[in-house]
Amino acid sequence: MKTLNSPVKFMVYSVLKAIRHPKTPISYYICGCGCRFPNSS
């Protein structure tokens, strides 16, 4: 895994986790990534 690809892979991972666990707000994973996105519950 390269540093440049890390954020992209994390976002894909976050989306997959959000789909598998709809009860968990996606903002939880986005905040963990440190990306700047509007909080969606």
C-alpha distance matrix in Angstrom:
0.0 3.8 6.7 8.6 6.9 6.7 10.5 10.8 8.9 11.0 14.1 13.9 13.6 16.5 18.5 18.3 19.3 22.1 23.4 23.5 25.0 27.3 29.1 26.3 26.3 23.2 23.9 22.8 19.2 19.4 21.0 18.3 15.8 18.4 18.8 22.4 23.9 27.3 27.6 28.3 29.8
3.8 0.0 3.8 5.5 5.4 6.2 9.7 10.5 9.9 11.9 14.6 15.0 15.4 17.8 19.8 20.2 21.3 23.7 25.2 25.8 27.1 29.0 30.8 27.8 27.3 24.0 24.2 23.5 20.0 19.5 20.9 18.5 15.6 17.5 17.8 21.2 23.1 26.7 27.4 28.5 30.4
6.7 3.8 0.0 3.8 5.5 5.1 7.8 9.7 10.1 11.0 13.5 15.0 15.4 17.0 19.4 20.4 21.1 23.0 25.1 25.8 26.7 28.4 29.9 26.6 25.8 22.5 22.2 21.6 18.2 17.4 18.3 16.1 13.1 14.4 14.9 18.3 20.6 24.2 25.1 26.5 28.6
8.6 5.5 3.8 0.0 3.8 5.6 7.0 8.0 9.5 11.1 12.6 14.0 15.3 16.8 18.6 20.0 21.2 22.7 24.5 25.8 26.8 28.1 29.9 26.8 25.6 22.1 21.8 21.8 18.4 17.0 18.4 16.8 13.3 14.4 13.9 16.9 19.1 22.8 24.1 25.5 27.9
6.9 5.4 5.5 3.8 0.0 3.8 5.7 5.4 6.1 8.5 10.1 10.8 12.1 14.2 15.6 16.7 18.2 20.0 21.4 22.6 24.0 25.3 27.4 24.5 23.6 20.1 20.4 20.4 16.7 15.8 17.8 16.1 12.7 14.6 14.0 17.1 18.6 22.2 23.2 24.1 26.3
6.7 6.2 5.1 5.6 3.8 0.0 3.8 5.5 5.2 6.0 8.6 10.0 10.3 12.0 14.3 15.3 16.1 18.0 20.0 20.9 21.8 23.4 25.0 21.9 21.2 17.9 18.0 17.5 13.9 13.3 14.9 12.8 9.7 12.0 12.1 15.7 17.2 20.8 21.3 22.3 24.2
10.5 9.7 7.8 7.0 5.7 3.8 0.0 3.8 5.5 5.0 6.2 8.7 9.7 10.3 12.4 14.3 15.0 16.2 18.4 19.8 20.4 21.4 23.1 19.9 18.6 15.1 14.9 15.0 11.6 10.2 12.1 10.7 7.1 9.1 8.5 12.0 13.4 17.0 17.8 18.9 21.1
10.8 10.5 9.7 8.0 5.4 5.5 3.8 0.0 3.8 5.4 5.2 6.3 8.6 9.8 10.8 12.5 14.2 15.3 16.8 18.5 19.7 20.6 22.8 20.1 18.9 15.2 15.7 16.3 12.7 11.5 14.2 13.2 9.8 12.1 10.6 13.5 14.2 17.6 18.5 19.0 21.2
8.9 9.9 10.1 9.5 6.1 5.2 5.5 3.8 0.0 3.8 5.5 5.1 6.1 8.5 10.0 10.6 12.2 14.1 15.5 16.5 18.0 19.5 21.7 19.0 18.6 15.1 16.3 16.1 12.3 12.2 14.9 13.1 10.4 13.5 12.8 16.1 16.5 19.6 19.9 20.0 21.7
11.0 11.9 11.0 11.1 8.5 6.0 5.0 5.4 3.8 0.0 3.8 5.5 4.9 6.0 8.6 9.8 10.2 12.0 14.2 15.1 15.8 17.3 19.1 16.1 15.5 12.3 13.1 12.5 8.7 8.9 11.4 9.4 7.0 10.5 10.4 13.8 14.2 17.2 17.0 17.4 18.8
14.1 14.6 13.5 12.6 10.1 8.6 6.2 5.2 5.5 3.8 0.0 3.8 5.3 4.9 6.2 8.6 9.7 10.3 12.3 14.2 14.9 15.6 17.7 14.9 13.8 10.1 11.1 11.6 8.1 7.4 10.8 10.1 7.6 10.5 9.1 11.9 11.6 14.4 14.5 14.6 16.4
13.9 15.0 15.0 14.0 10.8 10.0 8.7 6.3 5.1 5.5 3.8 0.0 3.8 5.4 5.2 6.3 8.6 9.8 10.7 12.4 14.1 15.1 17.7 15.5 15.0 11.6 13.6 14.0 10.5 10.7 14.1 13.2 11.1 14.2 12.9 15.5 14.7 17.2 17.2 16.5 17.9
13.6 15.4 15.4 15.3 12.1 10.3 9.7 8.6 6.1 4.9 5.3 3.8 0.0 3.8 5.5 5.2 6.1 8.6 9.9 10.6 12.0 13.8 16.0 13.7 14.0 11.0 13.2 12.5 9.0 10.5 13.5 11.8 10.5 14.2 13.8 16.7 16.1 18.3 17.5 16.9 17.7
16.5 17.8 17.0 16.8 14.2 12.0 10.3 9.8 8.5 6.0 4.9 5.4 3.8 0.0 3.8 5.4 5.0 6.0 8.6 9.8 10.2 11.4 13.2 10.6 10.3 7.2 9.4 9.0 5.7 7.3 10.5 9.5 8.8 12.2 11.7 14.2 13.1 15.0 13.9 13.2 13.9
18.5 19.8 19.4 18.6 15.6 14.3 12.4 10.8 10.0 8.6 6.2 5.2 5.5 3.8 0.0 3.8 5.4 5.0 6.2 8.6 9.7 10.0 12.8 11.0 10.6 7.4 10.4 11.1 8.5 9.4 12.9 12.8 11.9 14.8 13.5 15.4 13.5 15.0 14.1 12.6 13.4
18.3 20.2 20.4 20.0 16.7 15.3 14.3 12.5 10.6 9.8 8.6 6.3 5.2 5.4 3.8 0.0 3.8 5.4 5.1 6.2 8.4 9.9 12.9 11.6 12.4 10.0 13.3 13.2 10.6 12.4 15.7 14.8 14.2 17.6 16.7 18.9 17.2 18.6 17.5 15.7 15.9
19.3 21.3 21.1 21.2 18.2 16.1 15.0 14.2 12.2 10.2 9.7 8.6 6.1 5.0 5.4 3.8 0.0 3.8 5.4 5.1 5.8 8.2 10.3 8.6 10.1 8.4 11.6 10.7 8.5 11.3 14.0 12.9 13.3 16.6 16.4 18.7 17.1 18.2 16.3 14.7 14.3
22.1 23.7 23.0 22.7 20.0 18.0 16.2 15.3 14.1 12.0 10.3 9.8 8.6 6.0 5.0 5.4 3.8 0.0 3.8 5.5 5.0 5.4 7.9 6.5 7.2 5.7 9.5 9.4 8.3 10.4 13.2 13.2 13.7 16.5 15.8 17.4 15.1 15.6 13.6 11.5 10.8
23.4 25.2 25.1 24.5 21.4 20.0 18.4 16.8 15.5 14.2 12.3 10.7 9.9 8.6 6.2 5.1 5.4 3.8 0.0 3.8 5.5 5.5 9.1 9.2 10.2 9.1 12.9 13.2 12.0 13.8 16.9 16.8 17.0 19.9 18.9 20.3 17.8 18.2 16.5 13.8 13.1
23.5 25.8 25.8 25.8 22.6 20.9 19.8 18.5 16.5 15.1 14.2 12.4 10.6 9.8 8.6 6.2 5.1 5.5 3.8 0.0 3.8 6.1 8.9 9.3 11.6 11.1 14.8 14.1 12.9 15.6 18.2 17.5 18.2 21.3 20.9 22.7 20.6 21.0 18.9 16.5 15.2
25.0 27.1 26.7 26.8 24.0 21.8 20.4 19.7 18.0 15.8 14.9 14.1 12.0 10.2 9.7 8.4 5.8 5.0 5.5 3.8 0.0 3.8 5.4 5.8 8.7 9.3 12.7 11.7 11.5 14.4 16.5 16.1 17.4 20.2 20.2 21.7 19.5 19.5 16.9 14.5 12.6
27.3 29.0 28.4 28.1 25.3 23.4 21.4 20.6 19.5 17.3 15.6 15.1 13.8 11.4 10.0 9.9 8.2 5.4 5.5 6.1 3.8 0.0 3.8 5.4 7.2 8.3 11.7 11.8 12.2 14.4 16.5 17.0 18.2 20.6 20.0 20.9 18.2 17.6 14.9 12.0 9.9
29.1 30.8 29.9 29.9 27.4 25.0 23.1 22.8 21.7 19.1 17.7 17.7 16.0 13.2 12.8 12.9 10.3 7.9 9.1 8.9 5.4 3.8 0.0 3.8 6.4 9.1 11.6 11.1 12.5 15.0 16.3 16.9 18.8 20.8 20.8 21.5 18.9 17.9 14.7 12.1 9.1
26.3 27.8 26.6 26.8 24.5 21.9 19.9 20.1 19.0 16.1 14.9 15.5 13.7 10.6 11.0 11.6 8.6 6.5 9.2 9.3 5.8 5.4 3.8 0.0 3.8 6.3 8.5 7.4 8.9 11.6 12.7 13.1 15.2 17.2 17.4 18.4 16.2 15.6 12.4 10.5 8.1
26.3 27.3 25.8 25.6 23.6 21.2 18.6 18.9 18.6 15.5 13.8 15.0 14.0 10.3 10.6 12.4 10.1 7.2 10.2 11.6 8.7 7.2 6.4 3.8 0.0 3.8 5.3 5.7 7.8 9.3 10.4 11.9 13.7 15.1 14.9 15.3 12.8 11.9 8.6 6.8 4.8
23.2 24.0 22.5 22.1 20.1 17.9 15.1 15.2 15.1 12.3 10.1 11.6 11.0 7.2 7.4 10.0 8.4 5.7 9.1 11.1 9.3 8.3 9.1 6.3 3.8 0.0 3.8 5.2 5.5 6.4 8.7 10.1 10.9 12.6 11.9 12.7 10.3 10.3 8.0 6.5 6.7
23.9 24.2 22.2 21.8 20.4 18.0 14.9 15.7 16.3 13.1 11.1 13.6 13.2 9.4 10.4 13.3 11.6 9.5 12.9 14.8 12.7 11.7 11.6 8.5 5.3 3.8 0.0 3.8 5.4 4.8 5.9 8.4 9.6 10.2 9.8 10.0 8.0 7.8 5.2 5.6 6.7
22.8 23.5 21.6 21.8 20.4 17.5 15.0 16.3 16.1 12.5 11.6 14.0 12.5 9.0 11.1 13.2 10.7 9.4 13.2 14.1 11.7 11.8 11.1 7.4 5.7 5.2 3.8 0.0 3.8 5.6 5.4 6.4 8.9 10.1 11.0 12.2 11.0 11.3 8.5 9.1 9.0
19.2 20.0 18.2 18.4 16.7 13.9 11.6 12.7 12.3 8.7 8.1 10.5 9.0 5.7 8.5 10.6 8.5 8.3 12.0 12.9 11.5 12.2 12.5 8.9 7.8 5.5 5.4 3.8 0.0 3.8 5.4 5.0 6.3 8.8 9.4 11.6 10.8 12.2 10.4 10.8 11.4
19.4 19.5 17.4 17.0 15.8 13.3 10.2 11.5 12.2 8.9 7.4 10.7 10.5 7.3 9.4 12.4 11.3 10.4 13.8 15.6 14.4 14.4 15.0 11.6 9.3 6.4 4.8 5.6 3.8 0.0 3.8 5.3 5.0 6.3 5.9 7.8 7.2 9.3 8.4 9.6 11.4
21.0 20.9 18.3 18.4 17.8 14.9 12.1 14.2 14.9 11.4 10.8 14.1 13.5 10.5 12.9 15.7 14.0 13.2 16.9 18.2 16.5 16.5 16.3 12.7 10.4 8.7 5.9 5.4 5.4 3.8 0.0 3.8 5.3 5.0 6.4 7.9 8.4 9.9 8.6 10.9 12.3
18.3 18.5 16.1 16.8 16.1 12.8 10.7 13.2 13.1 9.4 10.1 13.2 11.8 9.5 12.8 14.8 12.9 13.2 16.8 17.5 16.1 17.0 16.9 13.1 11.9 10.1 8.4 6.4 5.0 5.3 3.8 0.0 3.8 5.4 7.9 10.6 11.5 13.5 12.1 13.9 14.9
15.8 15.6 13.1 13.3 12.7 9.7 7.1 9.8 10.4 7.0 7.6 11.1 10.5 8.8 11.9 14.2 13.3 13.7 17.0 18.2 17.4 18.2 18.8 15.2 13.7 10.9 9.6 8.9 6.3 5.0 5.3 3.8 0.0 3.8 5.4 8.9 10.3 13.2 12.8 14.6 16.3
18.4 17.5 14.4 14.4 14.6 12.0 9.1 12.1 13.5 10.5 10.5 14.2 14.2 12.2 14.8 17.6 16.6 16.5 19.9 21.3 20.2 20.6 20.8 17.2 15.1 12.6 10.2 10.1 8.8 6.3 5.0 5.4 3.8 0.0 3.8 6.6 9.0 11.9 12.1 14.7 16.8
18.8 17.8 14.9 13.9 14.0 12.1 8.5 10.6 12.8 10.4 9.1 12.9 13.8 11.7 13.5 16.7 16.4 15.8 18.9 20.9 20.2 20.0 20.8 17.4 14.9 11.9 9.8 11.0 9.4 5.9 6.4 7.9 5.4 3.8 0.0 3.8 6.1 9.6 10.8 13.2 15.9
22.4 21.2 18.3 16.9 17.1 15.7 12.0 13.5 16.1 13.8 11.9 15.5 16.7 14.2 15.4 18.9 18.7 17.4 20.3 22.7 21.7 20.9 21.5 18.4 15.3 12.7 10.0 12.2 11.6 7.8 7.9 10.6 8.9 6.6 3.8 0.0 3.8 7.0 9.1 11.9 15.1
23.9 23.1 20.6 19.1 18.6 17.2 13.4 14.2 16.5 14.2 11.6 14.7 16.1 13.1 13.5 17.2 17.1 15.1 17.8 20.6 19.5 18.2 18.9 16.2 12.8 10.3 8.0 11.0 10.8 7.2 8.4 11.5 10.3 9.0 6.1 3.8 0.0 3.8 6.3 8.6 12.0
27.3 26.7 24.2 22.8 22.2 20.8 17.0 17.6 19.6 17.2 14.4 17.2 18.3 15.0 15.0 18.6 18.2 15.6 18.2 21.0 19.5 17.6 17.9 15.6 11.9 10.3 7.8 11.3 12.2 9.3 9.9 13.5 13.2 11.9 9.6 7.0 3.8 0.0 3.8 6.2 9.7
27.6 27.4 25.1 24.1 23.2 21.3 17.8 18.5 19.9 17.0 14.5 17.2 17.5 13.9 14.1 17.5 16.3 13.6 16.5 18.9 16.9 14.9 14.7 12.4 8.6 8.0 5.2 8.5 10.4 8.4 8.6 12.1 12.8 12.1 10.8 9.1 6.3 3.8 0.0 3.8 6.6
28.3 28.5 26.5 25.5 24.1 22.3 18.9 19.0 20.0 17.4 14.6 16.5 16.9 13.2 12.6 15.7 14.7 11.5 13.8 16.5 14.5 12.0 12.1 10.5 6.8 6.5 5.6 9.1 10.8 9.6 10.9 13.9 14.6 14.7 13.2 11.9 8.6 6.2 3.8 0.0 3.8
29.8 30.4 28.6 27.9 26.3 24.2 21.1 21.2 21.7 18.8 16.4 17.9 17.7 13.9 13.4 15.9 14.3 10.8 13.1 15.2 12.6 9.9 9.1 8.1 4.8 6.7 6.7 9.0 11.4 11.4 12.3 14.9 16.3 16.8 15.9 15.1 12.0 9.7 6.6 3.8 0.0
